[in-house]
């Protein structure tokens, strides 16, 4: 991220290597300032550790950090999240990189918290998918946890998920499941189904988790009764915050929401330098 902003590491003062031109031109090299990262709107915070890690790269001298909240905390508009005292040039050079990640991760945590609140008391949990920003999957999934959600697999090698294209290629749901079980006997297997009649053969094979794709709440309730605790169930598709609780109250274990990581708006956070008294 810093490389995007100034071509090379921020600590390089050689113009051929790249610097923050505006900051270097306007701020004395020895100037020191205190800045407050402040929420411009209410939400849930995630990414404070990441912001501090960026500081450790960009700062050419020691810096002081005061954390006013922790990742996962709910905050109000105007609330200070993080205060930093360091060389002014360094702070302003790293500002956008810090805010890009802090705003993005806090936006995901805020959206996830809304889903977690909607499901509270049902026994169901909201969880993410692999529909993440390239290069940011680990951080975005961390933000989901900060918002009260749980993670699906991190990569294709963590667990098996037999989806519609696998079923077509293998010649059927049961055939696809059996092929995965024989090839990777110790790996947990989730199977996607889009009809009730696909559930019994998958259960008979011993599926660990069944994804109910685009089922209505009524169909989901029927699936829960059919499975009767023999496998965990995950709802996917058709899900909104408005109908989330209706799905959760059917008895499913998870609601899979790709939008947590691919469509959540940022949480607006800004950096304000304090005016130093003469």
C-alpha positions as protocol buffer text, in pm:
chain_id: "A"
residue {
  index: 1
  type: UNK
  ca { x: 0 y: 0 z: 0 }
}
residue {
  index: 2
  type: UNK
  ca { x: 279 y: 243 z: 84 }
}
residue {
  index: 3
  type: UNK
  ca { x: 448 y: 143 z: -240 }
}
residue {
  index: 4
  type: UNK
  ca { x: 135 y: 250 z: -430 }
}
residue {
  index: 5
  type: UNK
  ca { x: 144 y: 592 z: -264 }
}
residue {
  index: 6
  type: UNK
  ca { x: 510 y: 690 z: -296 }
}
residue {
  index: 7
  type: UNK
  ca { x: 671 y: 441 z: -534 }
}
residue {
  index: 8
  type: UNK
  ca { x: 915 y: 310 z: -271 }
}
residue {
  index: 9
  type: UNK
  ca { x: 938 y: 295 z: 107 }
}
residue {
  index: 10
  type: UNK
  ca { x: 827 y: 613 z: 277 }
}
residue {
  index: 11
  type: UNK
  ca { x: 1153 y: 649 z: 467 }
}
residue {
  index: 12
  type: UNK
  ca { x: 1351 y: 715 z: 151 }
}
residue {
  index: 13
  type: UNK
  ca { x: 1430 y: 1086 z: 118 }
}
residue {
  index: 14
  type: UNK
  ca { x: 1578 y: 1059 z: -229 }
}
residue {
  index: 15
  type: UNK
  ca { x: 1336 y: 1202 z: -485 }
}
residue {
  index: 16
  type: UNK
  ca { x: 1444 y: 936 z: -735 }
}
residue {
  index: 17
  type: UNK
  ca { x: 1323 y: 675 z: -484 }
}
residue {
  index: 18
  type: UNK
  ca { x: 996 y: 852 z: -423 }
}
residue {
  index: 19
  type: UNK
  ca { x: 865 y: 1069 z: -141 }
}
residue {
  index: 20
  type: UNK
  ca { x: 544 y: 1236 z: -37 }
}
residue {
  index: 21
  type: UNK
  ca { x: 610 y: 1555 z: -233 }
}
residue {
  index: 22
  type: UNK
  ca { x: 349 y: 1775 z: -66 }
}
residue {
  index: 23
  type: UNK
  ca { x: 450 y: 1675 z: 286 }
}
residue {
  index: 24
  type: UNK
  ca { x: 824 y: 1706 z: 227 }
}
residue {
  index: 25
  type: UNK
  ca { x: 773 y: 2051 z: 71 }
}
residue {
  index: 26
  type: UNK
  ca { x: 549 y: 2191 z: 344 }
}
residue {
  index: 27
  type: UNK
  ca { x: 659 y: 2026 z: 670 }
}
residue {
  index: 28
  type: UNK
  ca { x: 998 y: 2083 z: 836 }
}
residue {
  index: 29
  type: UNK
  ca { x: 1196 y: 1764 z: 877 }
}
residue {
  index: 30
  type: UNK
  ca { x: 1215 y: 1792 z: 1256 }
}
residue {
  index: 31
  type: UNK
  ca { x: 849 y: 1885 z: 1310 }
}
residue {
  index: 32
  type: UNK
  ca { x: 654 y: 1662 z: 1549 }
}
residue {
  index: 33
  type: UNK
  ca { x: 276 y: 1640 z: 1577 }
}
residue {
  index: 34
  type: UNK
  ca { x: -3 y: 1450 z: 1747 }
}
residue {
  index: 35
  type: UNK
  ca { x: -287 y: 1319 z: 1537 }
}
residue {
  index: 36
  type: UNK
  ca { x: -617 y: 1161 z: 1632 }
}
residue {
  index: 37
  type: UNK
  ca { x: -784 y: 893 z: 1420 }
}
residue {
  index: 38
  type: UNK
  ca { x: -1151 y: 966 z: 1477 }
}
residue {
  index: 39
  type: UNK
  ca { x: -1473 y: 795 z: 1370 }
}
residue {
  index: 40
  type: UNK
  ca { x: -1689 y: 1020 z: 1155 }
}
residue {
  index: 41
  type: UNK
  ca { x: -1986 y: 786 z: 1200 }
}
residue {
  index: 42
  type: UNK
  ca { x: -2103 y: 512 z: 1434 }
}
residue {
  index: 43
  type: UNK
  ca { x: -1984 y: 157 z: 1372 }
}
residue {
  index: 44
  type: UNK
  ca { x: -1758 y: -128 z: 1480 }
}
residue {
  index: 45
  type: UNK
  ca { x: -1381 y: -90 z: 1468 }
}
residue {
  index: 46
  type: UNK
  ca { x: -1132 y: -329 z: 1310 }
}
residue {
  index: 47
  type: UNK
  ca { x: -776 y: -281 z: 1194 }
}
residue {
  index: 48
  type: UNK
  ca { x: -613 y: -79 z: 1471 }
}
residue {
  index: 49
  type: UNK
  ca { x: -323 y: -326 z: 1489 }
}
residue {
  index: 50
  type: UNK
  ca { x: -280 y: -296 z: 1112 }
}
residue {
  index: 51
  type: UNK
  ca { x: -268 y: 83 z: 1131 }
}
residue {
  index: 52
  type: UNK
  ca { x: 0 y: 59 z: 1398 }
}
residue {
  index: 53
  type: UNK
  ca { x: 196 y: -186 z: 1183 }
}
residue {
  index: 54
  type: UNK
  ca { x: 197 y: 66 z: 898 }
}
residue {
  index: 55
  type: UNK
  ca { x: 333 y: 326 z: 1140 }
}
residue {
  index: 56
  type: UNK
  ca { x: 618 y: 94 z: 1229 }
}
residue {
  index: 57
  type: UNK
  ca { x: 718 y: 90 z: 862 }
}
residue {
  index: 58
  type: UNK
  ca { x: 669 y: 454 z: 773 }
}
residue {
  index: 59
  type: UNK
  ca { x: 812 y: 619 z: 1085 }
}
residue {
  index: 60
  type: UNK
  ca { x: 1177 y: 721 z: 1067 }
}
residue {
  index: 61
  type: UNK
  ca { x: 1194 y: 782 z: 1441 }
}
residue {
  index: 62
  type: UNK
  ca { x: 1018 y: 663 z: 1755 }
}
residue {
  index: 63
  type: UNK
  ca { x: 642 y: 709 z: 1774 }
}
residue {
  index: 64
  type: UNK
  ca { x: 390 y: 703 z: 2057 }
}
residue {
  index: 65
  type: UNK
  ca { x: 49 y: 540 z: 2023 }
}
residue {
  index: 66
  type: UNK
  ca { x: -250 y: 568 z: 2253 }
}
residue {
  index: 67
  type: UNK
  ca { x: -532 y: 331 z: 2169 }
}
residue {
  index: 68
  type: UNK
  ca { x: -869 y: 455 z: 2295 }
}
residue {
  index: 69
  type: UNK
  ca { x: -1071 y: 152 z: 2182 }
}
residue {
  index: 70
  type: UNK
  ca { x: -1001 y: -206 z: 2077 }
}
residue {
  index: 71
  type: UNK
  ca { x: -1086 y: -396 z: 1760 }
}
residue {
  index: 72
  type: UNK
  ca { x: -1444 y: -519 z: 1786 }
}
residue {
  index: 73
  type: UNK
  ca { x: -1564 y: -223 z: 1993 }
}
residue {
  index: 74
  type: UNK
  ca { x: -1870 y: -26 z: 1891 }
}
residue {
  index: 75
  type: UNK
  ca { x: -1798 y: 345 z: 1854 }
}
residue {
  index: 76
  type: UNK
  ca { x: -1998 y: 662 z: 1802 }
}
residue {
  index: 77
  type: UNK
  ca { x: -1943 y: 947 z: 1560 }
}
residue {
  index: 78
  type: UNK
  ca { x: -1675 y: 1180 z: 1692 }
}
residue {
  index: 79
  type: UNK
  ca { x: -1510 y: 916 z: 1910 }
}
residue {
  index: 80
  type: UNK
  ca { x: -1131 y: 896 z: 1910 }
}
residue {
  index: 81
  type: UNK
  ca { x: -994 y: 556 z: 1813 }
}
residue {
  index: 82
  type: UNK
  ca { x: -618 y: 603 z: 1806 }
}
residue {
  index: 83
  type: UNK
  ca { x: -384 y: 889 z: 1887 }
}
residue {
  index: 84
  type: UNK
  ca { x: -32 y: 903 z: 1744 }
}
residue {
  index: 85
  type: UNK
  ca { x: 260 y: 1133 z: 1820 }
}
residue {
  index: 86
  type: UNK
  ca { x: 554 y: 1120 z: 1583 }
}
residue {
  index: 87
  type: UNK
  ca { x: 732 y: 1319 z: 1313 }
}
residue {
  index: 88
  type: UNK
  ca { x: 470 y: 1509 z: 1118 }
}
residue {
  index: 89
  type: UNK
  ca { x: 611 y: 1407 z: 781 }
}
residue {
  index: 90
  type: UNK
  ca { x: 590 y: 1039 z: 872 }
}
residue {
  index: 91
  type: UNK
  ca { x: 236 y: 1063 z: 1006 }
}
residue {
  index: 92
  type: UNK
  ca { x: 103 y: 1244 z: 700 }
}
residue {
  index: 93
  type: UNK
  ca { x: 291 y: 1014 z: 463 }
}
residue {
  index: 94
  type: UNK
  ca { x: 132 y: 707 z: 620 }
}
residue {
  index: 95
  type: UNK
  ca { x: -210 y: 865 z: 674 }
}
residue {
  index: 96
  type: UNK
  ca { x: -389 y: 737 z: 365 }
}
residue {
  index: 97
  type: UNK
  ca { x: -248 y: 387 z: 381 }
}
residue {
  index: 98
  type: UNK
  ca { x: -357 y: 361 z: 745 }
}
residue {
  index: 99
  type: UNK
  ca { x: -702 y: 501 z: 673 }
}
residue {
  index: 100
  type: UNK
  ca { x: -755 y: 286 z: 364 }
}
residue {
  index: 101
  type: UNK
  ca { x: -723 y: -31 z: 568 }
}
residue {
  index: 102
  type: UNK
  ca { x: -879 y: 100 z: 887 }
}
residue {
  index: 103
  type: UNK
  ca { x: -1188 y: 229 z: 704 }
}
residue {
  index: 104
  type: UNK
  ca { x: -1219 y: -86 z: 493 }
}
residue {
  index: 105
  type: UNK
  ca { x: -1185 y: -333 z: 779 }
}
residue {
  index: 106
  type: UNK
  ca { x: -1407 y: -130 z: 1009 }
}
residue {
  index: 107
  type: UNK
  ca { x: -1672 y: -119 z: 736 }
}
residue {
  index: 108
  type: UNK
  ca { x: -1669 y: -498 z: 715 }
}
residue {
  index: 109
  type: UNK
  ca { x: -1684 y: -530 z: 1093 }
}
residue {
  index: 110
  type: UNK
  ca { x: -1974 y: -284 z: 1107 }
}
residue {
  index: 111
  type: UNK
  ca { x: -2174 y: -470 z: 843 }
}
residue {
  index: 112
  type: UNK
  ca { x: -2104 y: -803 z: 1012 }
}
residue {
  index: 113
  type: UNK
  ca { x: -2216 y: -664 z: 1347 }
}
residue {
  index: 114
  type: UNK
  ca { x: -2553 y: -574 z: 1197 }
}
residue {
  index: 115
  type: UNK
  ca { x: -2601 y: -936 z: 1087 }
}
residue {
  index: 116
  type: UNK
  ca { x: -2479 y: -1073 z: 1420 }
}
residue {
  index: 117
  type: UNK
  ca { x: -2724 y: -848 z: 1602 }
}
residue {
  index: 118
  type: UNK
  ca { x: -3008 y: -968 z: 1379 }
}
residue {
  index: 119
  type: UNK
  ca { x: -2926 y: -1333 z: 1461 }
}
residue {
  index: 120
  type: UNK
  ca { x: -2869 y: -1286 z: 1833 }
}
residue {
  index: 121
  type: UNK
  ca { x: -3033 y: -1556 z: 2042 }
}
residue {
  index: 122
  type: UNK
  ca { x: -3115 y: -1788 z: 1751 }
}
residue {
  index: 123
  type: UNK
  ca { x: -2812 y: -2016 z: 1770 }
}
residue {
  index: 124
  type: UNK
  ca { x: -2717 y: -1934 z: 1410 }
}
residue {
  index: 125
  type: UNK
  ca { x: -2402 y: -1746 z: 1313 }
}
residue {
  index: 126
  type: UNK
  ca { x: -2326 y: -1528 z: 1012 }
}
residue {
  index: 127
  type: UNK
  ca { x: -2014 y: -1622 z: 823 }
}
residue {
  index: 128
  type: UNK
  ca { x: -1815 y: -1502 z: 528 }
}
residue {
  index: 129
  type: UNK
  ca { x: -1714 y: -1660 z: 198 }
}
residue {
  index: 130
  type: UNK
  ca { x: -1401 y: -1644 z: -22 }
}
residue {
  index: 131
  type: UNK
  ca { x: -1546 y: -1343 z: -208 }
}
residue {
  index: 132
  type: UNK
  ca { x: -1272 y: -1121 z: -74 }
}
residue {
  index: 133
  type: UNK
  ca { x: -1045 y: -847 z: -205 }
}
residue {
  index: 134
  type: UNK
  ca { x: -735 y: -991 z: -369 }
}
residue {
  index: 135
  type: UNK
  ca { x: -448 y: -979 z: -120 }
}
residue {
  index: 136
  type: UNK
  ca { x: -666 y: -882 z: 176 }
}
residue {
  index: 137
  type: UNK
  ca { x: -845 y: -1208 z: 257 }
}
residue {
  index: 138
  type: UNK
  ca { x: -682 y: -1268 z: 595 }
}
residue {
  index: 139
  type: UNK
  ca { x: -747 y: -910 z: 707 }
}
residue {
  index: 140
  type: UNK
  ca { x: -1105 y: -906 z: 580 }
}
residue {
  index: 141
  type: UNK
  ca { x: -1184 y: -1234 z: 750 }
}
residue {
  index: 142
  type: UNK
  ca { x: -1031 y: -1093 z: 1068 }
}
residue {
  index: 143
  type: UNK
  ca { x: -1269 y: -797 z: 1038 }
}
residue {
  index: 144
  type: UNK
  ca { x: -1563 y: -1040 z: 1012 }
}
residue {
  index: 145
  type: UNK
  ca { x: -1459 y: -1192 z: 1344 }
}
residue {
  index: 146
  type: UNK
  ca { x: -1432 y: -844 z: 1496 }
}
residue {
  index: 147
  type: UNK
  ca { x: -1794 y: -789 z: 1393 }
}
residue {
  index: 148
  type: UNK
  ca { x: -1918 y: -1105 z: 1561 }
}
residue {
  index: 149
  type: UNK
  ca { x: -1918 y: -1333 z: 1259 }
}
residue {
  index: 150
  type: UNK
  ca { x: -1732 y: -1657 z: 1195 }
}
residue {
  index: 151
  type: UNK
  ca { x: -1506 y: -1758 z: 909 }
}
residue {
  index: 152
  type: UNK
  ca { x: -1560 y: -2006 z: 631 }
}
residue {
  index: 153
  type: UNK
  ca { x: -1249 y: -2172 z: 488 }
}
residue {
  index: 154
  type: UNK
  ca { x: -951 y: -1951 z: 421 }
}
residue {
  index: 155
  type: UNK
  ca { x: -841 y: -2136 z: 108 }
}
residue {
  index: 156
  type: UNK
  ca { x: -941 y: -2420 z: -122 }
}
residue {
  index: 157
  type: UNK
  ca { x: -716 y: -2659 z: 70 }
}
residue {
  index: 158
  type: UNK
  ca { x: -875 y: -2604 z: 414 }
}
residue {
  index: 159
  type: UNK
  ca { x: -1195 y: -2795 z: 346 }
}
residue {
  index: 160
  type: UNK
  ca { x: -1397 y: -2933 z: 57 }
}
residue {
  index: 161
  type: UNK
  ca { x: -1702 y: -2754 z: -77 }
}
residue {
  index: 162
  type: UNK
  ca { x: -1883 y: -2952 z: -345 }
}
residue {
  index: 163
  type: UNK
  ca { x: -2076 y: -2699 z: -553 }
}
residue {
  index: 164
  type: UNK
  ca { x: -2303 y: -2720 z: -858 }
}
residue {
  index: 165
  type: UNK
  ca { x: -2021 y: -2731 z: -1114 }
}
residue {
  index: 166
  type: UNK
  ca { x: -1849 y: -3013 z: -925 }
}
residue {
  index: 167
  type: UNK
  ca { x: -2179 y: -3202 z: -925 }
}
residue {
  index: 168
  type: UNK
  ca { x: -2218 y: -3160 z: -1301 }
}
residue {
  index: 169
  type: UNK
  ca { x: -1860 y: -3270 z: -1363 }
}
residue {
  index: 170
  type: UNK
  ca { x: -1888 y: -3572 z: -1133 }
}
residue {
  index: 171
  type: UNK
  ca { x: -2230 y: -3686 z: -1252 }
}
residue {
  index: 172
  type: UNK
  ca { x: -2428 y: -3620 z: -936 }
}
residue {
  index: 173
  type: UNK
  ca { x: -2416 y: -3493 z: -578 }
}
residue {
  index: 174
  type: UNK
  ca { x: -2351 y: -3830 z: -418 }
}
residue {
  index: 175
  type: UNK
  ca { x: -2085 y: -3919 z: -675 }
}
residue {
  index: 176
  type: UNK
  ca { x: -1903 y: -3590 z: -618 }
}
residue {
  index: 177
  type: UNK
  ca { x: -1914 y: -3635 z: -241 }
}
residue {
  index: 178
  type: UNK
  ca { x: -1783 y: -3991 z: -263 }
}
residue {
  index: 179
  type: UNK
  ca { x: -1497 y: -3884 z: -490 }
}
residue {
  index: 180
  type: UNK
  ca { x: -1383 y: -3618 z: -242 }
}
residue {
  index: 181
  type: UNK
  ca { x: -1413 y: -3854 z: 54 }
}
residue {
  index: 182
  type: UNK
  ca { x: -1205 y: -4120 z: -118 }
}
residue {
  index: 183
  type: UNK
  ca { x: -939 y: -3873 z: -229 }
}
residue {
  index: 184
  type: UNK
  ca { x: -918 y: -3675 z: 96 }
}
residue {
  index: 185
  type: UNK
  ca { x: -1060 y: -3894 z: 375 }
}
residue {
  index: 186
  type: UNK
  ca { x: -964 y: -3661 z: 662 }
}
residue {
  index: 187
  type: UNK
  ca { x: -1094 y: -3334 z: 518 }
}
residue {
  index: 188
  type: UNK
  ca { x: -1434 y: -3195 z: 628 }
}
residue {
  index: 189
  type: UNK
  ca { x: -1678 y: -3182 z: 338 }
}
residue {
  index: 190
  type: UNK
  ca { x: -1956 y: -2934 z: 272 }
}
residue {
  index: 191
  type: UNK
  ca { x: -2202 y: -3007 z: -8 }
}
residue {
  index: 192
  type: UNK
  ca { x: -2422 y: -2753 z: -183 }
}
residue {
  index: 193
  type: UNK
  ca { x: -2774 y: -2863 z: -268 }
}
residue {
  index: 194
  type: UNK
  ca { x: -3053 y: -2669 z: -436 }
}
residue {
  index: 195
  type: UNK
  ca { x: -3334 y: -2922 z: -388 }
}
residue {
  index: 196
  type: UNK
  ca { x: -3470 y: -3115 z: -90 }
}
residue {
  index: 197
  type: UNK
  ca { x: -3439 y: -3449 z: -274 }
}
residue {
  index: 198
  type: UNK
  ca { x: -3060 y: -3403 z: -296 }
}
residue {
  index: 199
  type: UNK
  ca { x: -3024 y: -3411 z: 82 }
}
residue {
  index: 200
  type: UNK
  ca { x: -3087 y: -3783 z: 167 }
}
residue {
  index: 201
  type: UNK
  ca { x: -2809 y: -3926 z: -54 }
}
residue {
  index: 202
  type: UNK
  ca { x: -2562 y: -3668 z: 79 }
}
residue {
  index: 203
  type: UNK
  ca { x: -2661 y: -3755 z: 435 }
}
residue {
  index: 204
  type: UNK
  ca { x: -2621 y: -4122 z: 359 }
}
residue {
  index: 205
  type: UNK
  ca { x: -2263 y: -4059 z: 243 }
}
residue {
  index: 206
  type: UNK
  ca { x: -2187 y: -3875 z: 568 }
}
residue {
  index: 207
  type: UNK
  ca { x: -2166 y: -3504 z: 478 }
}
residue {
  index: 208
  type: UNK
  ca { x: -2036 y: -3282 z: 757 }
}
residue {
  index: 209
  type: UNK
  ca { x: -2213 y: -2969 z: 639 }
}
residue {
  index: 210
  type: UNK
  ca { x: -2486 y: -2907 z: 382 }
}
residue {
  index: 211
  type: UNK
  ca { x: -2531 y: -2571 z: 210 }
}
residue {
  index: 212
  type: UNK
  ca { x: -2892 y: -2494 z: 123 }
}
residue {
  index: 213
  type: UNK
  ca { x: -2865 y: -2278 z: -188 }
}
residue {
  index: 214
  type: UNK
  ca { x: -3152 y: -2035 z: -251 }
}
residue {
  index: 215
  type: UNK
  ca { x: -3398 y: -2221 z: -30 }
}
residue {
  index: 216
  type: UNK
  ca { x: -3695 y: -2026 z: 103 }
}
residue {
  index: 217
  type: UNK
  ca { x: -3744 y: -2012 z: 481 }
}
residue {
  index: 218
  type: UNK
  ca { x: -4018 y: -2273 z: 448 }
}
residue {
  index: 219
  type: UNK
  ca { x: -3795 y: -2507 z: 246 }
}
residue {
  index: 220
  type: UNK
  ca { x: -3514 y: -2445 z: 494 }
}
residue {
  index: 221
  type: UNK
  ca { x: -3737 y: -2547 z: 784 }
}
residue {
  index: 222
  type: UNK
  ca { x: -3825 y: -2865 z: 595 }
}
residue {
  index: 223
  type: UNK
  ca { x: -3455 y: -2938 z: 538 }
}
residue {
  index: 224
  type: UNK
  ca { x: -3378 y: -2887 z: 907 }
}
residue {
  index: 225
  type: UNK
  ca { x: -3647 y: -3139 z: 1000 }
}
residue {
  index: 226
  type: UNK
  ca { x: -3519 y: -3388 z: 741 }
}
residue {
  index: 227
  type: UNK
  ca { x: -3156 y: -3364 z: 853 }
}
residue {
  index: 228
  type: UNK
  ca { x: -3254 y: -3382 z: 1221 }
}
residue {
  index: 229
  type: UNK
  ca { x: -2910 y: -3294 z: 1352 }
}
residue {
  index: 230
  type: UNK
  ca { x: -2715 y: -3545 z: 1142 }
}
residue {
  index: 231
  type: UNK
  ca { x: -2521 y: -3265 z: 972 }
}
residue {
  index: 232
  type: UNK
  ca { x: -2480 y: -2893 z: 1013 }
}
residue {
  index: 233
  type: UNK
  ca { x: -2675 y: -2670 z: 777 }
}
residue {
  index: 234
  type: UNK
  ca { x: -2585 y: -2342 z: 609 }
}
residue {
  index: 235
  type: UNK
  ca { x: -2822 y: -2109 z: 426 }
}
residue {
  index: 236
  type: UNK
  ca { x: -2689 y: -1927 z: 120 }
}
residue {
  index: 237
  type: UNK
  ca { x: -2860 y: -1698 z: -130 }
}
residue {
  index: 238
  type: UNK
  ca { x: -3177 y: -1489 z: -88 }
}
residue {
  index: 239
  type: UNK
  ca { x: -3041 y: -1358 z: 242 }
}
residue {
  index: 240
  type: UNK
  ca { x: -3096 y: -999 z: 354 }
}
residue {
  index: 241
  type: UNK
  ca { x: -3089 y: -827 z: 690 }
}
residue {
  index: 242
  type: UNK
  ca { x: -3467 y: -810 z: 669 }
}
residue {
  index: 243
  type: UNK
  ca { x: -3516 y: -1187 z: 638 }
}
residue {
  index: 244
  type: UNK
  ca { x: -3201 y: -1300 z: 824 }
}
residue {
  index: 245
  type: UNK
  ca { x: -3380 y: -1382 z: 1148 }
}
residue {
  index: 246
  type: UNK
  ca { x: -3652 y: -1578 z: 968 }
}
residue {
  index: 247
  type: UNK
  ca { x: -3382 y: -1803 z: 821 }
}
residue {
  index: 248
  type: UNK
  ca { x: -3194 y: -1829 z: 1150 }
}
residue {
  index: 249
  type: UNK
  ca { x: -3507 y: -1932 z: 1339 }
}
residue {
  index: 250
  type: UNK
  ca { x: -3551 y: -2235 z: 1112 }
}
residue {
  index: 251
  type: UNK
  ca { x: -3265 y: -2402 z: 1299 }
}
residue {
  index: 252
  type: UNK
  ca { x: -2977 y: -2368 z: 1052 }
}
residue {
  index: 253
  type: UNK
  ca { x: -2628 y: -2330 z: 1192 }
}
residue {
  index: 254
  type: UNK
  ca { x: -2490 y: -2066 z: 955 }
}
residue {
  index: 255
  type: UNK
  ca { x: -2596 y: -1791 z: 718 }
}
residue {
  index: 256
  type: UNK
  ca { x: -2332 y: -1744 z: 446 }
}
residue {
  index: 257
  type: UNK
  ca { x: -2312 y: -1381 z: 335 }
}
residue {
  index: 258
  type: UNK
  ca { x: -2060 y: -1299 z: 62 }
}
residue {
  index: 259
  type: UNK
  ca { x: -2154 y: -933 z: 82 }
}
residue {
  index: 260
  type: UNK
  ca { x: -1975 y: -897 z: 415 }
}
residue {
  index: 261
  type: UNK
  ca { x: -1644 y: -880 z: 232 }
}
residue {
  index: 262
  type: UNK
  ca { x: -1732 y: -791 z: -127 }
}
residue {
  index: 263
  type: UNK
  ca { x: -1992 y: -518 z: -79 }
}
residue {
  index: 264
  type: UNK
  ca { x: -1963 y: -358 z: 264 }
}
residue {
  index: 265
  type: UNK
  ca { x: -1921 y: 20 z: 256 }
}
residue {
  index: 266
  type: UNK
  ca { x: -1630 y: 166 z: 447 }
}
residue {
  index: 267
  type: UNK
  ca { x: -1669 y: 316 z: 792 }
}
residue {
  index: 268
  type: UNK
  ca { x: -1575 y: 683 z: 762 }
}
residue {
  index: 269
  type: UNK
  ca { x: -1269 y: 753 z: 978 }
}
residue {
  index: 270
  type: UNK
  ca { x: -1042 y: 1055 z: 956 }
}
residue {
  index: 271
  type: UNK
  ca { x: -711 y: 1184 z: 1090 }
}
residue {
  index: 272
  type: UNK
  ca { x: -700 y: 1525 z: 1256 }
}
residue {
  index: 273
  type: UNK
  ca { x: -375 y: 1688 z: 1362 }
}
residue {
  index: 274
  type: UNK
  ca { x: -395 y: 1869 z: 1694 }
}
residue {
  index: 275
  type: UNK
  ca { x: -304 y: 2234 z: 1696 }
}
residue {
  index: 276
  type: UNK
  ca { x: 12 y: 2274 z: 1898 }
}
residue {
  index: 277
  type: UNK
  ca { x: 10 y: 2558 z: 2152 }
}
residue {
  index: 278
  type: UNK
  ca { x: 281 y: 2815 z: 2109 }
}
